[in-house]
Amino acid sequence: MHIAALTATLGRPTESGELLADLHAQTRPPDEIVFSIISDEDAPTAPTRASASIIMSPRKGSCAQRNVALDHVAGRADIVIFFDDDFVPAPNYVEMVERAFADDPSLVGVTGGVIADGITGPGYSRSESLAFLAADQFGARSGQADARPCRSLYGCNMAVRMSAVGALRFDERLPLYGWLEDFDFTYQLGRLGRLAKLNTARGVHRGVKRARTTGVRFGYSQIANPIYLLHKRTAPASAMLANIARNLAANHARALAPEPFVDRLGRVRGNWLGIMDALRGRIRPERITEL
């Protein structure tokens, strides 16, 4: 089984280098490792081996950069694993993914068990992430794969079967950070087979805040992208409406006393720009590139 690990990265050469070292050190290393970058400054700092490629994407954004990497491995890879540059996989992550796909031909995609997720807080350092992994007792047991059904995969770490992916690609109308691009892509994939959360493939999502999109842009995407996916019919209305309501409530509730690592006022402004555009019937995800 030919396994490729793909990462779209921007402005995080150190984190990408650490991920590259983690992938080289896997108990079952990927057959290919691809980093899709925008400029030479984005390239991982760690030394590469023959299995690793650094490719230049002509277009900026997580969807565009992932598509360039997908096209690069199409025709060779049986399984593709997408990692965020700030994800720290357990040493047997790839081995557990390979075992799950080999054991269950109906699986078209899996997402791993996230031991700790810094995206909802200030984020975790590299040393904190390694400590979480070292203390993870579940990950120490590598027995029967525990794959539980789910309706979409978490983009920071997700693996897909390329025979099911076919011509499906990430929607580049979801620009830059690509909010909900993982839901859009994997919900469509789930129509072709089974998606599962694989608790034997473990890792930590550091949630590094550097090189993320601005608060205004992100707030606009929190409104525009779910509405766009509803029009596309690639997401259930219940999930998208709940997503909008949850983010509106969180941003407004915390705007007067925001966390130091979140631009809540910017997100609120972006939310209302999105709402006003929706009411005028002119909302579109790409508008964040103009904000």
VEXTOR-360271 format. One record per residue (C-alpha): residue in three letters; residue number from 1; x, y, z. Coordinates in steps of 0.001 Angstrom, whole numbers, plus 500000, padded with zeros to 6 digits. Last residue first. Layout:
% residues N
('ALA', NUM, (X, Y, Z))
...
% end
This chain:
% residues 291
('LEU', 291, (488763, 542730, 503203))
('GLU', 290, (489101, 542044, 499467))
('THR', 289, (490496, 538493, 499814))
('ILE', 288, (487649, 537833, 502260))
('ARG', 287, (485196, 538380, 499382))
('GLU', 286, (486040, 534942, 497977))
('PRO', 285, (483475, 533216, 500223))
('ARG', 284, (480507, 534911, 498509))
('ILE', 283, (477592, 536910, 499926))
('ARG', 282, (475645, 538991, 497442))
('GLY', 281, (472016, 538388, 498374))
('ARG', 280, (471636, 541688, 500228))
('LEU', 279, (470725, 539825, 503431))
('ALA', 278, (473751, 537577, 502957))
('ASP', 277, (476026, 540584, 502455))
('MET', 276, (474702, 542107, 505681))
('ILE', 275, (475251, 538836, 507560))
('GLY', 274, (478777, 538497, 506201))
('LEU', 273, (479745, 542042, 507149))
('TRP', 272, (478192, 541293, 510524))
('ASN', 271, (480340, 538202, 511087))
('GLY', 270, (483463, 540032, 509917))
('ARG', 269, (482886, 542773, 512483))
('VAL', 268, (482312, 540140, 515171))
('ARG', 267, (485499, 538327, 514082))
('GLY', 266, (487506, 541534, 514316))
('LEU', 265, (486097, 542204, 517769))
('ARG', 264, (486990, 538646, 518792))
('ASP', 263, (490628, 538880, 517674))
('VAL', 262, (491716, 535709, 519498))
('PHE', 261, (495039, 535023, 521325))
('PRO', 260, (494554, 537514, 524162))
('GLU', 259, (491100, 536066, 524895))
('PRO', 258, (488400, 538660, 524524))
('ALA', 257, (486621, 540470, 527350))
('LEU', 256, (484023, 542651, 525620))
('ALA', 255, (483920, 540450, 522485))
('ARG', 254, (483536, 537199, 524421))
('ALA', 253, (479758, 536733, 524196))
('HIS', 252, (479634, 538205, 520689))
('ASN', 251, (482273, 535889, 519254))
('ALA', 250, (480977, 532764, 521000))
('ALA', 249, (477336, 533347, 520050))
('LEU', 248, (478101, 534079, 516405))
('ASN', 247, (480381, 531036, 516264))
('ARG', 246, (477771, 528664, 517659))
('ALA', 245, (474954, 530063, 515518))
('ILE', 244, (476952, 529741, 512291))
('ASN', 243, (478037, 526183, 513062))
('ALA', 242, (474511, 525200, 514104))
('LEU', 241, (473211, 526508, 510781))
('MET', 240, (475877, 524507, 508941))
('ALA', 239, (475285, 521246, 510809))
('SER', 238, (471482, 521368, 510572))
('ALA', 237, (471572, 522367, 506902))
('PRO', 236, (473518, 519253, 505946))
('ALA', 235, (476689, 519829, 503906))
('THR', 234, (477587, 519405, 500241))
('ARG', 233, (474353, 520898, 498964))
('LYS', 232, (476275, 523592, 497043))
('HIS', 231, (473849, 526244, 498332))
('LEU', 230, (474344, 524924, 501867))
('LEU', 229, (478110, 524891, 501310))
('TYR', 228, (477994, 528584, 500362))
('ILE', 227, (475972, 529455, 503456))
('PRO', 226, (478514, 527602, 505631))
('ASN', 225, (481368, 529501, 503924))
('ALA', 224, (479914, 532993, 504108))
('ILE', 223, (479106, 533216, 507819))
('GLN', 222, (482250, 531879, 509517))
('SER', 221, (484193, 533114, 506481))
('TYR', 220, (483311, 536709, 507402))
('GLY', 219, (484585, 536171, 510942))
('PHE', 218, (487821, 534698, 509579))
('ARG', 217, (488385, 537698, 507342))
('VAL', 216, (487714, 540164, 510133))
('GLY', 215, (489870, 538259, 512629))
('THR', 214, (492851, 538033, 510288))
('THR', 213, (494048, 534729, 508785))
('ARG', 212, (496550, 532509, 510559))
('ALA', 211, (500312, 532836, 510082))
('ARG', 210, (501134, 532453, 513801))
('LYS', 209, (498405, 531057, 516046))
('VAL', 208, (499790, 527545, 516476))
('GLY', 207, (496922, 525186, 517316))
('ARG', 206, (499192, 522381, 518561))
('HIS', 205, (497053, 519558, 517258))
('VAL', 204, (498277, 516516, 519173))
('GLY', 203, (498316, 512975, 517826))
('ARG', 202, (496834, 509518, 517811))
('ALA', 201, (495975, 506826, 515279))
('THR', 200, (494346, 504149, 517490))
('ASN', 199, (491239, 506284, 517910))
('LEU', 198, (490271, 506086, 514260))
('LYS', 197, (487256, 508301, 513663))
('ALA', 196, (485424, 506842, 510697))
('LEU', 195, (484115, 507586, 507223))
('ARG', 194, (482442, 504799, 505241))
('GLY', 193, (481856, 504719, 501523))
('LEU', 192, (481032, 506785, 498444))
('ARG', 191, (478739, 509384, 500038))
('GLY', 190, (481433, 509899, 502656))
('LEU', 189, (483687, 511499, 500053))
('GLN', 188, (481195, 514337, 499672))
('TYR', 187, (481207, 514884, 503442))
('THR', 186, (485003, 514635, 503268))
('PHE', 185, (485561, 517557, 500923))
('ASP', 184, (482980, 519967, 502348))
('PHE', 183, (483810, 519189, 505983))
('ASP', 182, (487555, 519595, 505366))
('GLU', 181, (486999, 522863, 503496))
('LEU', 180, (485083, 524191, 506517))
('TRP', 179, (487141, 527440, 506680))
('GLY', 178, (489592, 527548, 503772))
('TYR', 177, (492408, 529468, 505501))
('LEU', 176, (493061, 531331, 502228))
('PRO', 175, (490076, 530853, 499908))
('LEU', 174, (486980, 528627, 499932))
('ARG', 173, (486221, 529025, 496204))
('GLU', 172, (489158, 526649, 495846))
('ASP', 171, (486899, 523692, 496637))
('PHE', 170, (489109, 520769, 497646))
('ARG', 169, (489307, 518061, 495001))
('LEU', 168, (487256, 515082, 493849))
('ALA', 167, (488598, 513558, 490603))
('GLY', 166, (489108, 510089, 492107))
('VAL', 165, (488724, 510362, 495877))
('ALA', 164, (487373, 506815, 496242))
('SER', 163, (490409, 505114, 494650))
('MET', 162, (492524, 507602, 496605))
('ARG', 161, (491503, 506271, 500004))
('VAL', 160, (491567, 509157, 502458))
('ALA', 159, (493490, 510013, 505634))
('MET', 158, (492799, 512882, 508016))
('ASN', 157, (494829, 514954, 510446))
('CYS', 156, (494352, 518717, 510858))
('GLY', 155, (491359, 518491, 508508))
('TYR', 154, (488986, 516780, 510920))
('LEU', 153, (486851, 514284, 508980))
('SER', 152, (483141, 514271, 508204))
('ARG', 151, (480019, 512194, 508920))
('CYS', 150, (481470, 509909, 511606))
('PRO', 149, (481498, 506147, 512170))
('ARG', 148, (483787, 504691, 514868))
('ALA', 147, (487062, 502973, 513992))
('ASP', 146, (488840, 501289, 516931))
('ALA', 145, (491671, 499384, 515239))
('GLN', 144, (492475, 496157, 517055))
('GLY', 143, (495646, 496397, 519147))
('SER', 142, (498272, 499104, 519351))
('ARG', 141, (498153, 499971, 523045))
('ALA', 140, (500558, 502779, 523983))
('GLY', 139, (498250, 505250, 522262))
('PHE', 138, (495579, 504698, 524871))
('GLN', 137, (498066, 505480, 527650))
('ASP', 136, (498828, 508963, 526368))
('ALA', 135, (501406, 510409, 528759))
('ALA', 134, (504235, 510457, 526202))
('LEU', 133, (501954, 512003, 523590))
('PHE', 132, (500841, 514792, 525921))
('ALA', 131, (504498, 515427, 526852))
('LEU', 130, (505417, 515663, 523167))
('SER', 129, (502727, 518308, 522706))
('GLU', 128, (503955, 520312, 525702))
('SER', 127, (507494, 520237, 524316))
('ARG', 126, (506361, 521460, 520888))
('SER', 125, (504416, 524288, 522460))
('TYR', 124, (500676, 524190, 522735))
('GLY', 123, (498024, 526677, 521619))
('PRO', 122, (496426, 529668, 523304))
('GLY', 121, (493069, 527902, 523440))
('THR', 120, (490453, 526433, 521065))
('ILE', 119, (493033, 525471, 518424))
('GLY', 118, (495273, 523874, 521034))
('ASP', 117, (493743, 520436, 520591))
('ALA', 116, (494848, 517609, 522876))
('ILE', 115, (494737, 513840, 522375))
('VAL', 114, (493291, 514165, 518872))
('GLY', 113, (492161, 510700, 517733))
('GLY', 112, (492744, 510271, 514031))
('THR', 111, (490488, 510985, 511087))
('VAL', 110, (489539, 508253, 508658))
('GLY', 109, (488403, 508093, 505045))
('VAL', 108, (487110, 505709, 502380))
('LEU', 107, (486599, 502692, 504645))
('SER', 106, (484608, 499881, 503008))
('PRO', 105, (487788, 497855, 502384))
('ASP', 104, (488223, 497386, 506158))
('ASP', 103, (491354, 495619, 507487))
('ALA', 102, (493793, 497174, 505006))
('PHE', 101, (492395, 500669, 505606))
('ALA', 100, (492676, 500305, 509381))
('ARG', 99, (496170, 498763, 509258))
('GLU', 98, (497500, 501572, 507069))
('VAL', 97, (496122, 504194, 509444))
('MET', 96, (497642, 502452, 512468))
('GLU', 95, (501065, 502282, 510819))
('VAL', 94, (500850, 505951, 509829))
('TYR', 93, (500215, 507011, 513438))
('ASN', 92, (502806, 504713, 515045))
('PRO', 91, (505197, 507468, 516227))
('ALA', 90, (502310, 509631, 517515))
('PRO', 89, (501559, 512549, 515217))
('VAL', 88, (502316, 516199, 516087))
('PHE', 87, (500086, 518523, 514048))
('ASP', 86, (501261, 522109, 513497))
('ASP', 85, (501910, 521735, 509750))
('ASP', 84, (498397, 520401, 509291))
('PHE', 83, (498488, 516785, 508149))
('PHE', 82, (496656, 515217, 505222))
('ILE', 81, (497158, 511472, 504788))
('VAL', 80, (496781, 510031, 501299))
('ILE', 79, (496207, 506315, 500761))
('ASP', 78, (496681, 504371, 497515))
('ALA', 77, (499231, 506845, 496165))
('ARG', 76, (500799, 506512, 492733))
('GLY', 75, (498250, 507728, 490177))
('ALA', 74, (497653, 510987, 492002))
('VAL', 73, (500708, 512025, 494043))
('HIS', 72, (501334, 515481, 492497))
('ASP', 71, (497633, 516104, 491848))
('LEU', 70, (497000, 515773, 495565))
('ALA', 69, (499856, 518184, 496363))
('VAL', 68, (498477, 520824, 493984))
('ASN', 67, (495009, 520265, 495435))
('ARG', 66, (496319, 520715, 498977))
('GLN', 65, (497892, 524042, 497993))
('ALA', 64, (494675, 525278, 496395))
('CYS', 63, (492514, 524264, 499350))
('SER', 62, (494908, 525623, 502006))
('GLY', 61, (495372, 528937, 500250))
('LYS', 60, (497834, 530557, 497850))
('ARG', 59, (497994, 529571, 494173))
('PRO', 58, (501019, 528716, 492054))
('SER', 57, (501934, 525980, 494555))
('MET', 56, (505629, 525193, 494830))
('ILE', 55, (506595, 521629, 495688))
('ILE', 54, (508865, 520335, 498447))
('SER', 53, (509298, 516585, 498120))
('ALA', 52, (510193, 513956, 500725))
('SER', 51, (510892, 510251, 500072))
('ALA', 50, (514532, 510903, 499140))
('ARG', 49, (515227, 512483, 502517))
('THR', 48, (514666, 516047, 503659))
('PRO', 47, (516665, 517985, 506245))
('ALA', 46, (514544, 519915, 508748))
('THR', 45, (513755, 523615, 508181))
('PRO', 44, (510576, 522934, 506267))
('ALA', 43, (510010, 525240, 503249))
('ASP', 42, (507866, 528344, 503802))
('GLU', 41, (510676, 530833, 503050))
('ASP', 40, (511054, 529268, 499584))
('SER', 39, (507639, 530630, 498662))
('ILE', 38, (504067, 529368, 498309))
('ILE', 37, (504471, 525864, 499766))
('SER', 36, (503060, 522367, 499268))
('PHE', 35, (504963, 519890, 501443))
('VAL', 34, (504935, 516313, 500168))
('ILE', 33, (506005, 513146, 501979))
('GLU', 32, (506022, 509913, 499988))
('ASP', 31, (506273, 506266, 501007))
('PRO', 30, (505051, 507282, 504455))
('PRO', 29, (507134, 505928, 507355))
('ARG', 28, (505908, 502813, 509201))
('THR', 27, (507308, 503064, 512734))
('GLN', 26, (507349, 506798, 512033))
('ALA', 25, (510644, 508692, 512425))
('HIS', 24, (510633, 510269, 508932))
('LEU', 23, (507128, 511547, 509665))
('ASP', 22, (508162, 513123, 512965))
('ALA', 21, (511158, 514822, 511304))
('LEU', 20, (508853, 516281, 508638))
('LEU', 19, (506460, 517489, 511338))
('GLU', 18, (509317, 519281, 513091))
('GLY', 17, (510411, 520884, 509839))
('SER', 16, (506878, 522030, 509137))
('GLU', 15, (506716, 523611, 512595))
('THR', 14, (509986, 525457, 511938))
('PRO', 13, (509066, 526538, 508395))
('ARG', 12, (505727, 528028, 509496))
('GLY', 11, (504825, 530900, 507184))
('LEU', 10, (502525, 528932, 504895))
('THR', 9, (501987, 525183, 504755))
('ALA', 8, (499922, 522658, 502832))
('THR', 7, (500903, 519204, 504080))
('LEU', 6, (500596, 515846, 502319))
('ALA', 5, (501564, 512371, 503574))
('ALA', 4, (501587, 509712, 500828))
('ILE', 3, (500965, 506006, 501427))
('HIS', 2, (501550, 503273, 498836))
('MET', 1, (500000, 500000, 500000))
% end
